[in-house]
Amino acid sequence: MTGRNCQEVEYRIARLRERLAGDEVAELGVRIELRGDSVLLTGALPTAGRRNEILRLAREELTGLVVRTDLTTPSADAPDHVEQLP
């Protein structure tokens, strides 16, 4: 990625961060990192719906870029089976 392209991508990432922090979503638990030629989103979100909203905003702001995600939605439900340890 050239210097000019890198600056453009950093600007687009900053816009996404601003949108995530804004009133529409108010989600501060998502990390956004430029990793080589792709953008990585990581974090834990309260619901699958919130995850879908974050992905929608990322598609809007980062169109044309490779976006990788590791956004989880932890569950507070009790396990439904016994964990088998070796």
Secondary structure as the mmCIF struct_conf table of DSSP 4:
data_model
#
loop_
_struct_conf.conf_type_id
_struct_conf.id
_struct_conf.beg_label_comp_id
_struct_conf.beg_label_asym_id
_struct_conf.beg_label_seq_id
_struct_conf.end_label_comp_id
_struct_conf.end_label_asym_id
_struct_conf.end_label_seq_id
HELX_RH_AL_P HELX_RH_AL_P1 GLY A 3 ALA A 21
BEND BEND1 GLY A 22 GLY A 22
TURN_TY1_P TURN_TY1_P1 ASP A 23 VAL A 25
STRN STRN1 ARG A 31 ARG A 35
TURN_TY1_P TURN_TY1_P2 GLY A 36 ASP A 37
STRN STRN2 SER A 38 ALA A 44
BEND BEND2 PRO A 46 PRO A 46
HELX_RH_AL_P HELX_RH_AL_P2 ALA A 48 GLU A 61
TURN_TY1_P TURN_TY1_P3 LEU A 62 GLY A 64
BEND BEND3 LEU A 65 LEU A 65
STRN STRN3 VAL A 66 THR A 72
BEND BEND4 ASP A 77 ASP A 77
HELX_LH_PP_P HELX_LH_PP_P1 ALA A 78 PRO A 79
BEND BEND5 ASP A 80 HIS A 81
HELX_LH_PP_P HELX_LH_PP_P2 VAL A 82 LEU A 85
#
